[in-house]
Amino acid sequence: MRNRASLTSRLKDALGSLSARLLVAFLLPTLLFLALTGTTVYALARSILEDELGNSLSAIAAATASQVNGERMLTLEPGDDTTGTRTWRNLVRLLTEVRDASGVRRVYVVDTQGRVRVDVGGGLPVGTEVPELARDRLELSRVFSGQRAASQVLFTGTDGLLYKTGYAPVRRDNEVVGAVAVEGSAAFFGPLARLSRSFTAASSVALGVLGLVAILTARGLARPLSRLMDSALRIGRGDLTTPVPPEPTREIGVLARELEVMRGALESRDRQLKLMLAGVAHEVRNPIGGISLFSGLLAEDLKAGAHEEAAGHVARIQHEVEYLQRIVEDFLAFAREQPLSREPVAAPDLLREASGLLAADAAAREVTVQVEAEPAMLEADGSLLTAALVNLVKNAVQASPRGGRVRVTGQGAGQGYSIRVQDNGPGVPETEREHIFEPFFTTREKGTGLGLPLSRKIARAHGGDLRLVPTPGDTTFELTLPLGTIPAPH
């Protein structure tokens, strides 16, 4: 009981883990895919937008720098913004127009020392160093070498928004004497953040739907598996009569059918085992009783000195012992699973050999055995087939009246081969026909009832079968061998 409870617990745990595994199998790859995809798309979109913003700001700076006179810019000195010199006012007007037209936050001009000459939007006085330039030293070195550039890092302004700066060189003749800096807001981060939140929400919905699908799928698989589990537990408890219900799912349906086949085989084997045990007990009881009786008579005759009667009792005891030995041999032959040793066997030789082994029994009963066989080569175990045919011919000889006839015929049946054993005895009563292949079922006093079941077992082991063919006035048993026999050369 403890083992069965443990098995039940393990099966239930397996069904429970199946649901969990399906959930993980559905959700984990999807979650990883969405996370990787979302992160990659977000990073790629941000990088592209940052590059585009930097290019735009540096282009505005370059267009502005082309309008700045480097010679006049260098004439600006501290205090010019206070007195409002013409050069300072003109440059402020230019930078203001650029700021208003482009919508940037700040436009300013610095010399190569990083000191402000004009700052529109930042409010730094002329001659003041710009602290933000320390952040973009690498970019400024490129600008002062004659290239335009943009800051690589976004920075946060006093308003909490992200900004980026574009730079372009200011020239005097062919000499770089300063730079125009244009600060613009990374306004695209608002829509990008909203897009990210929308993607996260859509991903959450998708994961929820997949989770629901996984749960429904797990339940759809767990129900039939639970039914199979119940059937397996019933079989394990010894209930071999309750059929395994079919399942509509293809793969689980195959398991259910195979489990039903296994249950049927176990039920048949269990029924045969019970019949054999009952038959052995019944058959062994009679000779043991005879041996006990005759051994007692033998002891009395020996005491009385009746040696002639004692010899008769010994013969009867030996006869009963031989019968017991035959019961044991037949029982072992039927119960033992004998592997087939297939080899080419000539059908006519097989039939003649089996009939020849019964020649003495047939002669004693004055029964004629006729053999007619079409030539054919069978791939079979010759010794086992001979034993099966001997049982059939022996039954036919014993059932035939004195002076009767037994016909043993073999002929092709499609691509297979059919062997018939026919006698003109009284036949098998209709009420007994469904029992004749059951172990230990016999109507003869000294029959073990294992001949026909053993013959059918041998036939089925070859992929064929053995059946009773009702014919008027005769009894015919037909042993068929499967397709795949090889025709013999003429």
C-alpha positions in Angstrom: 0.0 0.0 0.0 2.9 2.4 0.8 4.4 1.8 -2.6 1.0 2.4 -4.3 0.6 5.6 -2.3 4.1 6.7 -3.3 3.3 5.9 -7.0 0.1 8.0 -6.8 2.0 10.9 -5.2 4.7 10.7 -7.8 2.2 10.7 -10.7 0.3 13.6 -9.2 3.6 15.5 -8.7 4.4 14.8 -12.3 1.1 16.2 -13.5 1.5 19.2 -11.3 5.0 19.8 -12.6 3.7 19.4 -16.1 1.6 22.5 -15.7 4.5 24.4 -14.2 6.8 23.3 -17.0 4.3 24.3 -19.6 4.0 27.7 -18.0 7.7 28.1 -17.9 8.1 26.7 -21.5 5.5 29.2 -22.8 6.3 32.3 -20.7 10.1 32.2 -20.2 11.2 32.2 -23.9 8.5 34.8 -24.6 9.6 37.0 -21.7 13.2 36.7 -22.7 12.3 37.5 -26.4 10.2 40.5 -25.4 12.8 41.8 -23.0 15.6 41.4 -25.5 13.6 42.8 -28.3 12.3 45.7 -26.3 15.7 46.6 -24.9 17.4 46.3 -28.3 14.7 48.3 -30.1 14.7 51.0 -27.4 18.5 51.2 -27.4 18.7 51.3 -31.2 16.0 53.9 -31.5 17.6 56.1 -28.8 21.0 55.8 -30.5 19.6 56.7 -33.9 17.7 59.7 -32.5 20.7 60.8 -30.5 22.9 60.7 -33.6 20.2 62.5 -35.6 19.9 65.2 -32.9 23.7 65.6 -32.7 23.9 65.9 -36.5 21.1 68.5 -36.6 22.6 70.6 -33.8 26.1 70.5 -35.3 24.6 71.5 -38.7 22.9 74.5 -37.1 26.2 75.4 -35.4 28.0 75.1 -38.7 25.4 77.3 -40.5 25.7 79.9 -37.7 29.5 79.7 -37.6 29.6 80.5 -41.3 27.9 83.9 -40.5 30.2 84.8 -37.6 33.2 87.0 -38.4 36.1 85.5 -36.6 38.1 88.7 -36.6 35.3 90.8 -35.1 34.5 88.0 -32.6 38.0 88.2 -31.2 37.6 92.0 -30.6 35.0 91.4 -28.0 36.3 92.0 -24.5 34.9 91.7 -21.0 32.5 94.6 -20.4 31.3 94.9 -24.1 28.1 93.2 -23.0 27.6 95.9 -20.4 28.3 98.8 -22.7 26.5 97.1 -25.6 29.1 97.6 -28.4 27.9 97.4 -32.0 29.9 94.2 -32.6 28.4 92.5 -29.5 24.9 93.6 -30.4 25.2 92.3 -34.0 26.5 89.0 -32.8 23.7 88.7 -30.2 21.1 89.5 -32.8 22.5 86.8 -35.1 22.5 84.2 -32.4 19.1 85.2 -31.2 17.6 84.8 -34.7 19.2 81.3 -34.9 17.9 80.3 -31.5 14.4 81.5 -32.3 14.3 80.0 -35.8 15.7 76.6 -34.8 13.9 76.3 -31.4 17.0 75.4 -29.5 17.6 76.5 -25.9 21.0 78.2 -26.1 23.5 79.4 -28.7 26.9 80.8 -27.7 30.3 81.5 -29.1 33.6 80.7 -27.4 37.2 81.3 -28.3 39.8 78.5 -28.3 40.5 79.1 -24.6 36.9 78.2 -23.8 35.9 81.8 -22.8 32.5 83.2 -23.7 32.3 85.9 -26.4 28.5 85.9 -26.7 26.0 83.7 -24.9 22.3 83.8 -25.9 20.2 81.7 -23.6 22.9 81.0 -21.0 23.5 84.5 -19.7 27.2 84.2 -19.1 29.2 87.5 -19.4 31.9 88.0 -22.0 35.2 86.5 -20.9 33.7 83.9 -18.6 34.8 80.2 -19.0 32.0 77.8 -19.8 32.1 74.9 -17.3 30.1 72.6 -19.6 33.0 72.6 -22.1 35.1 70.4 -19.7 32.6 67.6 -20.4 33.1 67.8 -24.1 36.9 68.2 -24.3 37.3 65.4 -26.9 34.6 66.9 -29.1 36.1 70.4 -28.8 39.5 69.2 -29.8 38.0 67.9 -33.1 36.2 71.2 -33.6 39.3 73.3 -33.0 41.0 71.1 -35.6 38.4 72.2 -38.1 35.6 69.6 -37.8 32.1 69.9 -36.5 31.0 67.6 -33.7 28.3 66.9 -31.2 28.6 65.9 -27.5 28.5 62.2 -27.0 26.7 62.3 -23.7 23.3 63.7 -23.0 23.2 66.0 -20.0 20.3 67.2 -17.7 19.5 70.9 -17.7 18.2 72.9 -14.8 14.7 72.2 -16.0 15.2 68.4 -15.6 15.2 67.7 -19.4 17.9 66.1 -21.4 20.0 68.2 -23.7 22.8 67.7 -26.3 25.3 70.2 -27.8 26.4 70.6 -31.3 29.7 72.4 -32.2 31.2 74.0 -35.3 34.5 75.9 -35.8 34.6 79.7 -36.3 37.4 80.7 -38.7 39.5 83.8 -39.3 40.8 83.3 -42.8 41.8 79.6 -42.6 42.6 79.6 -38.9 40.1 78.3 -36.3 39.7 81.0 -33.6 36.6 79.8 -31.8 33.5 77.7 -31.9 29.7 78.0 -32.0 27.8 75.8 -29.6 24.1 75.0 -30.0 22.3 73.3 -27.1 19.1 71.5 -28.1 16.6 69.5 -26.0 16.2 65.8 -26.6 12.4 66.2 -26.8 12.1 62.9 -28.6 12.6 61.1 -25.2 9.0 61.9 -24.2 7.4 59.9 -27.1 10.2 57.3 -26.9 9.4 56.8 -23.2 5.7 56.6 -23.9 6.4 54.1 -26.7 8.5 52.1 -24.2 5.6 52.1 -21.7 3.2 51.0 -24.4 5.5 48.2 -25.4 5.7 47.1 -21.8 2.0 47.1 -21.4 1.4 45.2 -24.6 4.1 42.7 -23.6 2.3 42.2 -20.2 -1.0 41.6 -22.0 0.8 39.1 -24.4 2.3 37.3 -21.4 -1.0 37.2 -19.7 -2.6 35.7 -22.8 0.2 33.2 -23.2 -0.1 32.3 -19.5 -3.8 31.6 -20.0 -3.1 29.5 -23.1 -0.4 27.6 -21.1 -2.8 26.9 -18.3 -5.6 25.7 -20.6 -3.1 23.6 -22.6 -1.7 22.1 -19.3 -5.2 21.3 -18.1 -6.1 19.8 -21.5 -3.0 17.5 -21.3 -3.4 16.8 -17.5 -7.0 15.6 -17.7 -6.3 12.7 -20.1 -3.0 11.9 -18.4 -4.9 11.9 -15.1 -7.4 9.4 -16.6 -4.5 7.3 -17.8 -2.9 7.5 -14.4 -6.1 6.3 -12.8 -6.3 3.4 -15.3 -2.6 2.5 -14.6 -3.3 2.5 -10.8 -6.3 0.3 -11.2 -4.3 -2.2 -13.2 -1.5 -2.0 -10.6 -4.1 -2.8 -7.9 -5.1 -5.9 -9.8 -8.3 -4.6 -11.5 -7.9 -6.1 -14.9 -11.6 -6.0 -15.9 -12.2 -2.3 -16.2 -11.3 -1.1 -19.8 -9.0 1.8 -20.4 -11.2 4.6 -21.9 -10.1 5.9 -25.3 -8.6 9.4 -25.6 -9.2 11.8 -28.5 -5.7 13.3 -28.5 -3.5 11.4 -31.0 -0.4 10.9 -28.9 -2.3 10.2 -25.6 -4.8 8.1 -27.5 -1.9 5.9 -28.6 -0.8 5.5 -25.0 -4.4 4.7 -24.0 -4.7 2.1 -26.7 -1.4 0.5 -25.8 -2.4 0.5 -22.1 -5.7 -1.2 -23.0 -3.8 -3.8 -25.0 -1.6 -4.4 -22.1 -4.6 -4.6 -19.7 -6.3 -7.1 -22.1 -3.1 -9.2 -22.3 -2.7 -9.2 -18.5 -6.4 -10.1 -18.1 -6.0 -12.9 -20.6 -2.8 -14.1 -18.9 -4.4 -13.9 -15.5 -7.4 -15.9 -16.7 -5.2 -18.5 -18.3 -3.1 -18.7 -15.1 -6.2 -19.3 -13.0 -7.4 -21.9 -15.4 -4.1 -23.6 -15.5 -3.7 -23.7 -11.8 -7.2 -25.1 -11.4 -6.6 -27.6 -14.2 -3.3 -28.7 -12.8 -4.8 -29.2 -9.4 -7.7 -31.2 -10.9 -5.5 -33.3 -13.2 -2.9 -34.0 -10.6 -5.4 -35.0 -8.0 -6.6 -38.1 -9.9 -3.3 -39.8 -10.6 -2.1 -39.0 -7.1 -5.2 -40.7 -5.7 -4.6 -43.7 -8.0 -1.0 -43.9 -6.9 -2.0 -43.7 -3.2 -4.6 -46.5 -3.8 -2.4 -48.8 -5.7 0.6 -48.3 -3.4 -1.6 -49.4 -0.5 -2.8 -52.5 -2.3 0.8 -53.2 -3.3 1.9 -53.1 0.3 -0.9 -55.5 1.3 -0.1 -57.9 -1.5 3.6 -57.9 -0.7 2.8 -58.8 2.9 0.4 -61.6 1.7 3.1 -62.9 -0.8 0.8 -62.2 -3.8 3.6 -61.2 -6.1 1.6 -61.5 -9.3 -1.0 -59.0 -8.1 1.8 -56.8 -6.8 3.3 -56.6 -10.2 0.0 -55.4 -11.7 -0.2 -52.7 -9.1 3.4 -51.6 -9.9 2.4 -51.3 -13.6 -0.6 -49.2 -12.7 1.5 -46.9 -10.5 4.0 -46.5 -13.3 1.2 -45.7 -15.7 -0.1 -42.9 -13.3 3.4 -41.6 -12.9 3.8 -41.4 -16.7 0.5 -39.5 -16.9 1.7 -37.1 -14.2 4.9 -36.6 -16.2 3.0 -35.8 -19.3 0.8 -33.3 -17.5 3.9 -31.5 -16.2 5.6 -31.5 -19.6 2.4 -30.2 -21.3 2.0 -27.6 -18.6 5.6 -26.4 -19.0 5.4 -26.4 -22.8 2.3 -24.2 -22.6 3.5 -21.9 -19.9 7.1 -21.4 -21.3 7.8 -18.6 -23.7 9.8 -20.4 -26.4 11.8 -18.2 -28.8 11.3 -19.1 -32.4 14.2 -20.4 -34.5 13.1 -19.6 -38.0 14.5 -21.4 -41.0 13.3 -22.6 -44.4 11.0 -25.6 -43.9 9.4 -27.6 -46.7 5.7 -27.8 -46.1 5.1 -31.3 -47.5 8.0 -32.7 -45.4 6.5 -31.0 -42.3 3.1 -32.6 -42.8 4.5 -36.0 -43.6 6.8 -36.0 -40.5 4.0 -35.0 -38.1 1.7 -37.6 -39.6 4.4 -40.3 -39.5 4.9 -39.8 -35.7 1.2 -40.9 -35.3 1.5 -43.9 -37.6 1.5 -46.4 -34.7 -1.5 -44.8 -33.0 -3.4 -44.7 -36.3 -2.6 -48.3 -37.0 -3.8 -49.4 -33.6 -7.1 -47.8 -34.2 -7.2 -48.9 -37.9 -7.4 -45.2 -39.0 -6.0 -44.2 -42.3 -4.0 -40.9 -42.4 -3.8 -39.2 -45.8 -1.3 -36.4 -46.5 -1.7 -34.0 -49.5 0.4 -30.9 -49.5 1.2 -28.3 -52.2 4.9 -27.5 -52.4 6.0 -24.4 -50.4 8.9 -23.2 -48.4 7.9 -21.8 -45.0 10.0 -19.5 -42.8 9.2 -21.1 -39.5 10.4 -23.1 -36.4 10.1 -26.6 -37.7 10.2 -28.4 -34.4 7.5 -26.2 -32.8 5.2 -26.5 -35.9 5.7 -30.3 -35.9 4.6 -30.4 -32.2 1.5 -28.3 -33.1 0.6 -30.6 -36.0 1.2 -33.7 -33.9 -1.4 -32.5 -31.4 -3.9 -31.8 -34.2 -3.3 -35.2 -35.9 -3.4 -37.1 -32.6 -6.7 -35.5 -31.7 -8.1 -36.4 -35.1 -6.9 -40.0 -34.9 -8.4 -40.4 -31.4 -11.7 -38.8 -32.5 -12.0 -41.0 -35.6 -14.1 -44.2 -35.4 -12.3 -47.5 -36.0 -11.6 -47.8 -39.7 -12.0 -44.0 -40.2 -9.9 -41.6 -42.2 -7.9 -38.5 -41.3 -6.9 -36.0 -44.1 -4.0 -33.7 -43.6 -3.8 -31.1 -46.5 -1.7 -28.1 -47.1 -2.3 -25.4 -49.8 -1.5 -21.8 -50.6 -3.9 -19.2 -49.2 -3.1 -15.9 -51.0 0.5 -15.4 -50.1 0.2 -17.5 -47.0 -0.2 -21.2 -46.4 -3.1 -23.1 -44.9 -2.8 -26.5 -43.2 -6.1 -28.5 -42.5 -6.5 -31.6 -40.4 -9.9 -33.2 -41.0 -11.5 -36.3 -39.4 -14.9 -38.0 -39.8 -15.5 -38.4 -36.1 -18.5 -37.3 -34.1 -17.4 -33.7 -34.2 -17.3 -31.0 -31.5 -20.6 -30.1 -30.0 -21.6 -26.5 -30.5 -21.8 -25.9 -26.8 -18.1 -26.9 -26.4 -16.7 -25.0 -29.4 -16.0 -21.8 -27.6 -14.1 -23.7 -24.8 -11.9 -26.0 -26.8 -9.0 -23.6 -26.9 -9.1 -23.0 -23.1 -6.3 -24.6 -21.1 -7.3 -27.9 -19.4 -10.6 -28.1 -21.1 -11.0 -31.7 -22.3 -13.8 -34.3 -22.7 -11.4 -37.3 -22.6 -10.7 -39.1 -19.4 -6.9 -39.0 -19.7 -6.6 -35.8 -21.7 -4.7 -32.8 -20.2 -6.6 -30.2 -22.3 -3.4 -28.4 -23.3 -3.0 -29.8 -26.9 -5.2 -27.3 -28.7 -4.2 -24.3 -26.6 -0.5 -25.1 -27.2 -1.0 -25.5 -30.9 -2.8 -22.2 -31.2 -0.1 -20.5 -29.1 2.6 -21.9 -31.5 0.5 -20.7 -34.6 0.1 -17.2 -33.2 3.8 -17.1 -32.2 4.4 -17.5 -36.0 2.0 -14.7 -36.7 -0.8 -17.1 -37.8 -3.7 -18.7 -36.1 -5.6 -21.9 -35.4 -9.3 -22.2 -35.6 -12.1 -24.8 -35.8 -13.8 -24.8 -39.2 -17.3 -26.3 -38.9 -18.0 -28.6 -41.9 -21.1 -31.0 -42.2 -20.2 -34.5 -41.1 -16.5 -33.7 -40.4 -14.3 -31.9 -37.9 -11.7 -29.6 -39.4 -9.0 -27.6 -37.7 -7.2 -25.0 -39.9 -3.7 -23.8 -39.0 -2.8 -20.7 -41.1 0.7 -19.2 -41.4 1.2 -15.6 -42.1 2.0 -13.8 -45.4 5.6 -13.9 -46.4 6.1 -17.6 -47.1 8.4 -18.4 -50.0 7.1 -20.6 -52.8 9.1 -23.7 -53.3 10.8 -24.3 -56.7 9.1 -27.0 -58.8 
